[in-house]
Amino acid sequence: MRGYFLFAAKRFLQLAVVVFAGTSAAFLVAHFSPISPVETIIGRVSGQSSFSPTAVESLRATLTELFGYDQPLWQQYLNFWGRFIQGDLGPSLIAFPTPAMELVMRALPWTVGLLTVAIVISWILGNLLGGLAGYFQDNRILKSIGVVAIGIQPIPYYIIAFLLVILFGYVWPVMPISGGFAMSVRPAWSVDFVLSVLWHSLLPAFSLVVAGIGTWFFGMRALVSNIVTEDYVTYADLAGVDRRTVVGGYVMRNALVPQLTALAMALGGIFSGTIITEQVFNYPGLGSLLIRAVNGGDSGLVLAVSCVAVIAVASAIFIIDLLHPLLDPRVRVG
């Protein structure tokens, strides 16, 4: 147990380093971005009414001081970390004066809930079907599933999303294709709201599950196909060990170890699939928020989304790392 705690402490230090490096990189990218919040505000104000050049320069100087751009880079960096620790990255320009972190916290549950559930479901189904296909290699039903997976796996998830929108939104309009819940339902912890959220999330989640299940299927089938030739599996079959014990305890469990590592990598890329998916279905998550922030020149909100994404991804990988030694006794934690 002491060795496991030391292992967890080392992984936590790695988590802290990753979060520090990723957040610092996000700050530098936002700082050197050609999109300036000062010029964005001046452009909006100037477009609404006419100002003299002197008034514009005075406004520019005031905004520069307000955003701290009159200070050296190292001082801006220290100020950023001071605000970041407090959870305050300033107001959002596209929803002024709402704090940027408040907008991010509103959108985060939608993205994490949708993509995490979709990835976990595709991981479970893909590994289960792939493991059975690798062990029962002569089963016709499992062979047919493999053929279907071969045809679907190369199709990008956003193409599947567009096809679902056309099919269930226009050809056979039986499901919602836009938004996170019905406009007639008030957002609250009620049965009606929860059911509406689940109903609106079916198509986005289904597009991600269908697109991801093939990868897990083929990976698990290949792993199991190699494991079934091992001596201990052969001896277990010859000794008359129960077939369910052989499949679940000897084959599937050993094959799941590398798949668990792949799951950590998939969770690490969880936000890479959110932008297009949420745009297709107009889903109120971080992807849609990020697009709005970029289009509105809101660098502060872009920075807030990036920082939260870094923390969420690093934390997901950290949790998978902690589970790895519990599933694979061969992993040394001392």
C-alpha positions as CSV (number, residue, x, y, z in Angstrom):
1,M,0.0,0.0,0.0
2,R,2.9,2.3,0.8
3,G,4.3,1.7,-2.7
4,Y,1.0,2.6,-4.2
5,F,0.8,5.9,-2.3
6,L,4.3,6.8,-3.5
7,F,3.2,5.9,-7.1
8,A,0.1,8.2,-6.7
9,A,2.2,11.0,-5.3
10,K,4.6,10.8,-8.3
11,R,1.6,10.8,-10.7
12,F,0.2,13.8,-8.9
13,L,3.4,15.7,-9.3
14,Q,3.3,14.9,-13.0
15,L,-0.2,16.2,-13.1
16,A,0.9,19.5,-11.5
17,V,3.7,19.8,-14.0
18,V,1.4,19.1,-17.0
19,V,-1.2,21.6,-15.8
20,F,1.5,24.3,-15.2
21,A,3.1,23.8,-18.6
22,G,-0.3,23.6,-20.5
23,T,-1.7,26.6,-18.7
24,S,1.4,28.6,-19.3
25,A,1.4,27.7,-23.0
26,A,-2.3,28.8,-23.2
27,F,-1.4,32.1,-21.6
28,L,1.4,32.7,-24.2
29,V,-0.8,31.8,-27.1
30,A,-3.5,34.1,-25.9
31,H,-1.0,36.9,-25.2
32,F,0.7,36.7,-28.7
33,S,-2.6,36.2,-30.5
34,P,-3.3,38.8,-33.2
35,I,-6.7,39.3,-31.8
36,S,-6.5,42.1,-29.2
37,P,-9.4,42.7,-26.8
38,V,-8.4,46.4,-26.6
39,E,-8.8,46.8,-30.4
40,T,-11.9,44.6,-30.4
41,I,-13.7,46.9,-27.9
42,I,-12.5,50.1,-29.8
43,G,-13.8,48.7,-33.0
44,R,-17.2,47.9,-31.6
45,V,-17.5,51.3,-29.9
46,S,-16.3,53.2,-33.0
47,G,-18.8,51.3,-35.1
48,Q,-21.7,52.3,-32.9
49,S,-20.9,56.0,-32.8
50,S,-18.3,58.5,-34.0
51,F,-15.3,59.4,-31.8
52,S,-12.5,61.9,-32.3
53,P,-9.0,60.5,-32.7
54,T,-8.1,62.0,-29.3
55,A,-11.0,60.2,-27.6
56,V,-10.1,56.9,-29.3
57,E,-6.5,57.2,-28.1
58,S,-7.7,58.0,-24.6
59,L,-10.0,55.0,-24.6
60,R,-7.1,52.8,-25.9
61,A,-4.8,53.9,-23.1
62,T,-7.5,53.3,-20.5
63,L,-8.3,49.8,-21.8
64,T,-4.6,49.0,-22.1
65,E,-4.1,49.8,-18.5
66,L,-7.3,48.0,-17.5
67,F,-6.2,44.7,-19.2
68,G,-2.7,45.1,-17.8
69,Y,-1.0,45.3,-21.2
70,D,1.0,48.3,-20.1
71,Q,3.1,46.0,-17.8
72,P,6.0,43.8,-18.8
73,L,5.3,40.3,-19.9
74,W,6.6,38.7,-16.7
75,Q,4.4,40.9,-14.6
76,Q,1.4,40.0,-16.7
77,Y,2.3,36.3,-16.3
78,L,2.4,36.6,-12.5
79,N,-0.9,38.5,-12.4
80,F,-2.4,35.8,-14.6
81,W,-1.5,33.1,-12.1
82,G,-2.7,35.1,-9.2
83,R,-6.1,35.5,-10.9
84,F,-6.1,31.9,-12.1
85,I,-5.6,30.5,-8.6
86,Q,-8.6,32.5,-7.5
87,G,-10.7,31.3,-10.5
88,D,-11.0,34.8,-12.0
89,L,-9.8,35.4,-15.5
90,G,-11.7,38.7,-16.0
91,P,-15.0,39.5,-17.7
92,S,-16.0,38.1,-21.0
93,L,-16.2,40.5,-23.9
94,I,-19.0,38.7,-25.7
95,A,-21.2,38.6,-22.5
96,F,-19.8,41.6,-20.6
97,P,-19.7,41.9,-17.6
98,T,-20.2,38.2,-17.0
99,P,-16.9,36.6,-15.8
100,A,-15.3,34.3,-18.4
101,M,-14.9,31.4,-15.9
102,E,-18.6,31.6,-15.2
103,L,-19.4,31.0,-18.8
104,V,-16.9,28.2,-18.9
105,M,-18.4,26.5,-15.9
106,R,-21.9,26.7,-17.4
107,A,-20.7,25.0,-20.6
108,L,-18.3,22.5,-19.1
109,P,-20.9,20.0,-17.8
110,W,-22.5,19.7,-21.2
111,T,-19.2,18.9,-23.0
112,V,-17.9,16.5,-20.3
113,G,-21.2,14.8,-19.9
114,L,-21.7,14.2,-23.6
115,L,-18.2,13.2,-24.7
116,T,-17.3,11.2,-21.6
117,V,-20.4,9.1,-21.7
118,A,-20.0,8.6,-25.5
119,I,-16.4,7.6,-25.2
120,V,-17.0,5.2,-22.2
121,I,-20.0,3.6,-24.0
122,S,-18.1,3.1,-27.2
123,W,-15.1,1.7,-25.2
124,I,-17.3,-0.8,-23.3
125,L,-19.2,-2.0,-26.4
126,G,-16.2,-2.0,-28.7
127,N,-14.1,-4.0,-26.2
128,L,-16.9,-6.5,-25.4
129,L,-17.7,-7.2,-29.0
130,G,-14.1,-7.2,-30.1
131,G,-13.1,-9.6,-27.3
132,L,-15.9,-12.0,-28.1
133,A,-15.0,-11.8,-31.8
134,G,-11.4,-12.5,-31.1
135,Y,-12.2,-15.6,-28.9
136,F,-15.2,-17.0,-30.9
137,Q,-13.6,-16.5,-34.3
138,D,-16.0,-18.7,-36.2
139,N,-19.2,-17.0,-34.9
140,R,-21.1,-15.7,-37.9
141,I,-22.9,-12.9,-36.0
142,L,-19.6,-11.6,-34.6
143,K,-18.1,-11.8,-38.1
144,S,-20.9,-9.8,-39.5
145,I,-20.4,-7.1,-36.8
146,G,-16.7,-7.0,-37.9
147,V,-17.7,-6.4,-41.5
148,V,-20.1,-3.5,-40.4
149,A,-17.3,-2.1,-38.2
150,I,-14.9,-2.1,-41.2
151,G,-17.3,-0.1,-43.2
152,I,-18.1,2.5,-40.5
153,Q,-14.7,2.9,-38.9
154,P,-13.1,5.1,-41.6
155,I,-16.0,7.5,-41.7
156,P,-15.3,10.7,-39.7
157,Y,-17.6,11.4,-36.7
158,Y,-18.8,14.7,-38.2
159,I,-19.9,13.0,-41.4
160,I,-22.0,10.6,-39.3
161,A,-23.3,13.6,-37.4
162,F,-24.4,15.3,-40.6
163,L,-26.1,12.1,-41.8
164,L,-28.0,11.7,-38.6
165,V,-29.2,15.3,-38.8
166,I,-30.4,14.8,-42.4
167,L,-32.0,11.4,-41.6
168,F,-33.7,12.2,-38.2
169,G,-34.2,16.0,-38.8
170,Y,-35.5,16.2,-42.3
171,V,-36.1,12.8,-43.9
172,W,-37.7,11.3,-40.8
173,P,-38.1,14.2,-38.3
174,V,-38.7,12.3,-35.1
175,M,-35.7,13.5,-33.0
176,P,-34.4,17.0,-32.0
177,I,-31.3,18.1,-33.9
178,S,-30.5,21.3,-32.2
179,G,-29.9,22.6,-28.7
180,G,-29.4,20.9,-25.3
181,F,-33.0,20.9,-24.2
182,A,-36.5,21.9,-25.3
183,M,-37.2,25.6,-25.3
184,S,-40.5,24.9,-23.5
185,V,-38.7,23.3,-20.6
186,R,-37.3,25.5,-17.8
187,P,-33.7,24.6,-16.8
188,A,-34.0,23.1,-13.3
189,W,-33.4,19.9,-11.4
190,S,-36.6,18.4,-12.5
191,V,-37.7,15.2,-14.3
192,D,-38.9,17.1,-17.4
193,F,-35.6,18.9,-17.8
194,V,-33.4,15.8,-17.3
195,L,-35.5,13.8,-19.8
196,S,-35.3,16.7,-22.3
197,V,-31.5,16.9,-21.9
198,L,-31.2,13.1,-22.4
199,W,-33.5,13.2,-25.5
200,H,-31.5,16.1,-27.1
201,S,-28.2,14.3,-26.4
202,L,-29.1,11.0,-28.1
203,L,-28.0,12.0,-31.6
204,P,-24.8,13.8,-30.7
205,A,-23.8,10.9,-28.4
206,F,-24.8,8.2,-31.0
207,S,-22.7,9.9,-33.7
208,L,-19.6,9.7,-31.4
209,V,-20.3,6.1,-30.2
210,V,-20.8,4.8,-33.8
211,A,-17.6,6.6,-34.9
212,G,-15.5,5.3,-32.0
213,I,-16.7,1.8,-31.5
214,G,-14.8,0.4,-34.5
215,T,-11.4,1.5,-33.2
216,W,-12.0,-0.3,-29.9
217,F,-13.5,-3.4,-31.7
218,F,-10.5,-3.9,-33.9
219,G,-7.9,-3.3,-31.2
220,M,-9.6,-5.7,-28.7
221,R,-10.1,-8.4,-31.4
222,A,-6.4,-8.3,-32.3
223,L,-5.3,-8.5,-28.7
224,V,-7.6,-11.4,-27.9
225,S,-6.6,-13.2,-31.0
226,N,-3.0,-13.2,-29.7
227,I,-3.9,-14.1,-26.1
228,V,-6.0,-17.1,-27.0
229,T,-2.9,-18.8,-28.4
230,E,-1.0,-18.5,-25.1
231,D,-0.2,-21.7,-23.2
232,Y,-2.2,-20.8,-20.1
233,V,-5.4,-20.3,-22.1
234,T,-4.9,-23.6,-23.9
235,Y,-4.2,-25.4,-20.6
236,A,-7.3,-23.8,-19.1
237,D,-9.5,-25.0,-21.9
238,L,-8.0,-28.5,-21.8
239,A,-8.5,-28.7,-18.0
240,G,-12.2,-28.0,-18.4
241,V,-12.2,-24.6,-16.8
242,D,-15.6,-22.9,-17.2
243,R,-15.7,-21.0,-20.5
244,R,-16.9,-17.8,-18.9
245,T,-14.0,-17.9,-16.5
246,V,-11.5,-18.4,-19.4
247,V,-13.0,-15.6,-21.5
248,G,-13.6,-13.1,-18.6
249,G,-10.8,-13.9,-16.2
250,Y,-7.9,-15.1,-18.4
251,V,-8.4,-13.5,-21.8
252,M,-10.5,-10.3,-21.5
253,R,-8.9,-9.0,-18.4
254,N,-5.3,-9.3,-19.8
255,A,-6.4,-7.7,-23.1
256,L,-8.1,-4.8,-21.3
257,V,-4.8,-3.5,-19.8
258,P,-3.5,-1.9,-23.1
259,Q,-7.0,-0.8,-23.9
260,L,-7.2,1.0,-20.6
261,T,-4.1,3.0,-21.6
262,A,-5.7,3.7,-24.9
263,L,-8.8,5.0,-23.0
264,A,-6.6,7.5,-21.2
265,M,-5.4,8.7,-24.5
266,A,-8.9,8.9,-25.8
267,L,-10.0,10.9,-22.8
268,G,-7.0,13.1,-23.4
269,G,-8.4,14.0,-26.8
270,I,-11.9,14.4,-25.5
271,F,-12.1,18.1,-26.4
272,S,-10.8,17.5,-30.0
273,G,-14.2,16.2,-31.0
274,T,-16.3,18.7,-29.2
275,I,-16.1,21.7,-31.6
276,I,-17.5,20.2,-34.8
277,T,-20.0,17.9,-32.9
278,E,-21.4,20.8,-30.9
279,Q,-21.6,23.0,-34.0
280,V,-23.5,20.4,-36.0
281,F,-26.1,19.9,-33.2
282,N,-25.9,23.5,-31.8
283,Y,-25.0,21.9,-28.5
284,P,-24.4,24.4,-25.6
285,G,-20.9,23.1,-24.6
286,L,-17.3,24.3,-24.6
287,G,-16.9,23.8,-28.3
288,S,-19.7,26.2,-29.2
289,L,-18.5,28.7,-26.5
290,L,-15.0,28.6,-28.0
291,I,-16.3,29.3,-31.5
292,R,-18.2,32.3,-30.1
293,A,-15.2,33.5,-28.2
294,V,-12.9,33.3,-31.3
295,N,-15.5,35.0,-33.6
296,G,-16.0,37.7,-31.0
297,G,-12.3,38.4,-30.4
298,D,-12.7,37.4,-26.7
299,S,-9.1,36.3,-25.9
300,G,-9.9,36.1,-22.2
301,L,-12.7,33.6,-22.7
302,V,-10.5,31.6,-25.2
303,L,-7.8,31.5,-22.4
304,A,-10.4,30.4,-19.8
305,V,-11.7,27.5,-22.1
306,S,-8.1,26.4,-22.8
307,C,-7.1,26.4,-19.2
308,V,-10.1,24.4,-18.1
309,A,-9.6,21.9,-21.0
310,V,-6.0,21.4,-19.9
311,I,-7.0,20.7,-16.3
312,A,-9.9,18.4,-17.3
313,V,-7.8,16.3,-19.7
314,A,-4.8,16.0,-17.4
315,S,-7.1,15.0,-14.5
316,A,-8.8,12.3,-16.6
317,I,-5.4,10.8,-17.6
318,F,-4.3,11.0,-13.9
319,I,-7.3,9.0,-12.8
320,I,-6.7,6.3,-15.4
321,D,-3.0,6.1,-14.3
322,L,-4.2,5.5,-10.8
323,L,-6.5,2.6,-11.9
324,H,-3.8,1.0,-14.1
325,P,-1.9,-0.8,-11.3
326,L,-5.1,-2.1,-9.7
327,L,-6.0,-3.9,-12.9
328,D,-2.5,-5.1,-13.9
329,P,-0.5,-6.6,-11.1
330,R,2.6,-6.6,-13.4
331,V,2.8,-2.8,-13.0
332,R,5.4,-1.9,-10.4
333,V,4.4,0.9,-8.1
334,G,7.3,0.8,-5.7
